[in-house]
């Protein structure tokens, strides 16, 4: 875990937290699958750390490189963030799996997983 009180400079990634759009309710695509529209809630600076476990280490297997798909983002506390939201980082979207306030609600840890659709 990153100690942001000492390493605030590690918050070097510009991320966007997205919430489900109200207009997305009840809308379906041509196959009848519900469309999940998300809109920007806020943009902020954050630090990113690879998720734990060997499955999240970059691997080179059979000449294929497999990149980590889960991370933890650390940002300044925002009370509006929930698990039903998403994080966008460098044009990739991640589903928020857990939201954890840190250091007396000064910071927030978001455990995320890459969305593959």
Order of alpha helices (4+ residues) and beta strands (2+ residues): beta-beta-beta-beta-beta-beta-beta-beta
